[in-house]
């Protein structure tokens, strides 16, 4: 598919996605939402695509929803339904494949929520983050209230959501919202290195490891350990598990096939 709002490149199992509306600070309009959803669903169903890396063109990661886009005034039922059943960020978060946000500049509103839906967030030193919807008489509706509470705790999540003020990359790292802060010139090389390391690992182990960790906040410790044991038991029966053991014994790098 030829995308209007994205630049997409795939190599060695890594799909690199660049939000490409730099003159609009990569604001997300209806077309961008449609294209991101198409891309994420395609990645879900393509075994050769193992890791997603998302960044932005120009000086922004994404300034959030495009307020000039007519979809922001859609009827209430359509608004709720489109976000409940068709939100591209929820699709990304549940792909079963690792995702990395390389936040090169401002990540505001829905753009911040796209980064939050990723499994890892790497930020340039100049990056900044905010969910400013409260200043427009609204609240974040793309997962921020839930994901921020899990990452930063209730108090910091409430502060970010109810004040709507921007924080810099250093503060985002301090409160656990981003994994690393690096100089701007090192952002993409670092993100690509992370992506390549992940792409070389066993896909099923990545999928089940992600599931066990992300579900831990919703389960009791007993149920979480039971889930971990079950998923670990399944992985012990896979070809990739046998390949991993053989590679250690033969002193070579494993080659995993997701089976």
C-alpha positions as CSV (number, residue, x, y, z in Angstrom):
1,X,0.0,0.0,0.0
2,X,1.2,3.5,-0.8
3,X,0.7,5.7,2.2
4,X,0.0,9.4,2.1
5,X,0.9,10.2,5.7
6,X,3.6,7.6,6.5
7,X,6.9,6.5,5.2
8,X,7.5,2.8,5.8
9,X,10.6,0.7,5.4
10,X,11.1,-2.9,6.3
11,X,14.4,-4.7,6.8
12,X,15.5,-7.8,8.7
13,X,12.2,-8.1,10.5
14,X,12.0,-4.5,11.6
15,X,9.3,-2.2,10.2
16,X,10.3,1.4,10.5
17,X,7.4,3.8,10.4
18,X,7.8,7.6,10.1
19,X,4.9,9.9,10.7
20,X,5.2,12.1,7.6
21,X,3.2,15.3,8.0
22,X,6.1,17.5,9.1
23,X,4.4,20.8,8.2
24,X,1.5,19.9,10.5
25,X,3.9,18.6,13.2
26,X,2.7,15.1,12.3
27,X,-0.8,15.8,13.6
28,X,-3.0,12.8,13.2
29,X,-5.9,13.2,10.9
30,X,-8.5,10.7,9.7
31,X,-6.2,9.5,6.9
32,X,-3.3,9.0,9.2
33,X,-5.5,7.0,11.6
34,X,-6.7,4.8,8.7
35,X,-3.2,4.2,7.4
36,X,-1.8,3.4,10.9
37,X,-4.6,0.9,11.5
38,X,-4.0,-0.7,8.1
39,X,-0.3,-0.9,8.8
40,X,-0.7,-2.4,12.3
41,X,-3.1,-5.1,11.1
42,X,-0.8,-6.0,8.2
43,X,2.1,-6.3,10.7
44,X,0.0,-8.5,13.0
45,X,-0.7,-11.0,10.2
46,X,2.8,-11.0,8.6
47,X,5.2,-13.3,10.4
48,X,8.2,-11.7,8.7
49,X,7.5,-8.4,10.5
50,X,8.8,-8.9,14.0
51,X,9.3,-5.4,15.5
52,X,7.8,-2.0,14.8
53,X,9.7,1.2,15.2
54,X,7.8,4.5,15.1
55,X,9.2,8.0,14.8
56,X,8.3,11.4,13.3
57,X,9.6,13.5,10.4
58,X,10.9,16.9,11.1
59,X,10.9,18.5,14.6
60,X,7.9,16.7,16.1
61,X,7.0,13.1,16.9
62,X,3.3,14.1,16.7
63,X,1.4,17.1,18.0
64,X,-1.7,14.9,18.4
65,X,-5.1,15.1,16.8
66,X,-5.4,17.4,13.8
67,X,-7.9,20.0,15.0
68,X,-8.6,21.0,11.4
69,X,-9.8,17.5,10.6
70,X,-13.6,17.3,10.5
71,X,-13.6,14.0,12.3
72,X,-13.2,15.8,15.6
73,X,-16.8,17.0,15.4
74,X,-18.3,13.6,14.6
75,X,-21.6,12.6,16.3
76,X,-21.3,11.2,19.9
77,X,-22.2,7.6,19.0
78,X,-19.8,7.6,16.1
79,X,-17.1,9.2,18.2
80,X,-17.4,6.6,21.0
81,X,-17.7,3.6,18.6
82,X,-14.7,4.6,16.5
83,X,-12.4,4.9,19.6
84,X,-13.8,1.9,21.4
85,X,-13.7,-0.6,18.6
86,X,-11.3,1.0,16.1
87,X,-8.5,2.8,17.9
88,X,-5.2,2.2,16.1
89,X,-3.3,2.6,19.4
90,X,-5.2,-0.3,21.0
91,X,-4.4,-2.4,18.0
92,X,-0.7,-1.6,18.3
93,X,-0.6,-2.4,22.0
94,X,-2.2,-5.8,21.4
95,X,-0.2,-6.9,18.3
96,X,1.8,-9.5,20.2
97,X,4.9,-7.9,18.7
98,X,7.4,-5.5,20.3
99,X,7.1,-1.8,19.4
100,X,9.5,1.1,20.0
101,X,8.7,4.8,19.9
102,X,11.7,7.0,18.9
103,X,10.4,10.3,20.2
104,X,12.3,13.0,18.3
105,X,10.4,16.1,19.4
106,X,7.1,17.0,20.9
107,X,4.6,14.2,21.6
108,X,1.3,15.8,22.5
109,X,-2.2,14.4,23.1
110,X,-2.9,11.6,20.7
111,X,0.8,11.6,19.6
112,X,1.9,11.0,23.2
113,X,-0.8,8.3,23.4
114,X,0.7,6.6,20.3
115,X,4.1,6.5,22.1
116,X,2.5,5.2,25.2
117,X,0.9,2.3,23.3
118,X,4.4,1.2,22.3
119,X,6.3,-1.2,24.5
120,X,9.4,1.0,24.7
121,X,9.9,4.8,24.4
122,X,13.3,6.3,23.6
123,X,13.5,10.1,23.6
124,X,15.8,12.7,22.2
125,X,17.0,15.2,24.8
126,X,14.8,17.8,23.1
127,X,11.6,15.8,23.3
128,X,8.6,16.9,25.3
129,X,5.4,15.3,26.4
130,X,1.9,16.4,27.4
131,X,-1.8,15.4,27.3
132,X,-3.3,18.9,27.0
133,X,-6.9,17.9,26.4
134,X,-8.0,19.3,29.7
135,X,-7.3,22.8,28.3
136,X,-9.8,22.1,25.5
137,X,-12.5,20.9,27.8
138,X,-11.8,17.2,27.3
139,X,-9.7,14.4,28.5
140,X,-7.3,12.0,26.7
141,X,-9.3,9.2,25.0
142,X,-6.6,7.1,23.4
143,X,-5.3,5.3,26.4
144,X,-3.3,7.9,28.3
145,X,-5.3,7.9,31.5
146,X,-4.8,4.1,31.9
147,X,-1.2,3.8,30.6
148,X,0.2,6.8,32.5
149,X,-1.3,5.5,35.7
150,X,0.5,2.1,35.2
151,X,3.8,3.7,34.2
152,X,4.1,6.7,36.5
153,X,1.6,6.0,39.3
154,X,-1.8,7.6,40.1
155,X,-0.4,10.8,41.5
156,X,1.7,11.7,38.5
157,X,-0.9,10.5,36.0
158,X,-3.5,12.8,37.6
159,X,-1.0,15.7,37.5
160,X,-0.4,15.2,33.8
161,X,-4.0,14.7,32.9
162,X,-5.7,17.3,35.1
163,X,-3.1,20.1,34.6
164,X,-2.3,19.3,31.0
165,X,1.2,20.8,31.3
166,X,4.2,19.7,29.3
167,X,7.2,17.9,30.7
168,X,10.6,17.5,29.2
169,X,12.4,14.2,28.3
170,X,14.4,14.2,31.6
171,X,11.3,14.4,33.7
172,X,9.6,11.8,31.5
173,X,12.5,9.5,32.2
174,X,12.5,10.3,35.9
175,X,8.9,9.3,36.4
176,X,9.2,6.1,34.3
177,X,7.4,7.2,31.1
178,X,10.4,6.8,28.8
179,X,13.1,4.1,28.9
180,X,16.1,6.1,27.7
181,X,17.0,9.7,26.9
182,X,19.8,10.2,24.3
183,X,21.2,13.1,22.2
184,X,19.2,13.7,19.1
185,X,21.8,12.3,16.8
186,X,21.8,9.0,18.7
187,X,18.1,8.5,18.8
188,X,17.5,6.5,15.6
189,X,20.7,4.5,15.8
190,X,19.8,3.6,19.4
191,X,16.2,2.7,18.5
192,X,17.4,0.7,15.5
193,X,19.9,-1.2,17.6
194,X,17.1,-2.1,20.1
195,X,14.8,-3.1,17.3
196,X,17.4,-5.4,15.7
197,X,18.2,-7.1,19.0
198,X,14.5,-7.8,19.5
199,X,14.0,-9.0,15.9
200,X,16.7,-11.6,16.4
201,X,14.9,-13.2,19.4
202,X,12.3,-15.9,19.3
203,X,8.9,-14.3,18.1
204,X,6.7,-16.6,20.3
205,X,8.9,-15.9,23.4
206,X,8.5,-12.2,22.7
207,X,4.8,-12.5,22.3
208,X,4.2,-14.5,25.5
209,X,6.8,-12.5,27.5
210,X,4.9,-9.4,26.6
211,X,1.6,-10.9,27.5
212,X,2.8,-12.1,30.9
213,X,4.2,-8.8,31.8
214,X,1.4,-6.6,30.5
215,X,-1.3,-8.7,32.2
216,X,0.5,-8.7,35.5
217,X,-1.1,-5.4,36.6
218,X,-4.6,-6.9,36.2
219,X,-4.0,-10.2,38.0
220,X,-3.3,-11.3,41.5
221,X,0.3,-12.6,42.1
222,X,-1.0,-16.1,42.2
223,X,-2.9,-15.8,38.9
224,X,0.0,-14.0,37.3
225,X,2.5,-16.7,38.2
226,X,0.0,-19.3,36.9
227,X,-0.2,-17.5,33.6
228,X,3.6,-17.2,33.5
229,X,4.0,-21.0,34.2
230,X,1.4,-21.8,31.5
231,X,3.0,-19.7,28.8
232,X,6.5,-20.8,29.8
233,X,5.3,-24.4,29.5
234,X,4.0,-23.8,26.0
235,X,7.3,-22.3,24.9
236,X,9.2,-25.3,26.1
237,X,7.4,-27.4,23.3
238,X,8.4,-25.1,20.4
239,X,11.0,-25.6,17.7
240,X,12.5,-22.2,18.7
241,X,13.1,-23.5,22.2
242,X,15.0,-26.5,20.9
243,X,17.0,-24.2,18.5
244,X,17.9,-22.0,21.4
245,X,19.3,-24.9,23.4
246,X,21.1,-26.3,20.4
247,X,22.7,-23.0,19.7
248,X,24.1,-22.7,23.2
249,X,25.5,-26.3,23.1
250,X,27.0,-25.7,19.6
251,X,28.3,-22.2,20.6
252,X,26.6,-20.3,17.8
253,X,23.9,-17.7,17.4
254,X,20.3,-19.1,17.3
255,X,18.1,-18.7,14.2
256,X,14.5,-18.5,15.3
257,X,11.5,-19.0,13.0
258,X,8.5,-18.4,15.3
259,X,7.5,-22.1,15.5
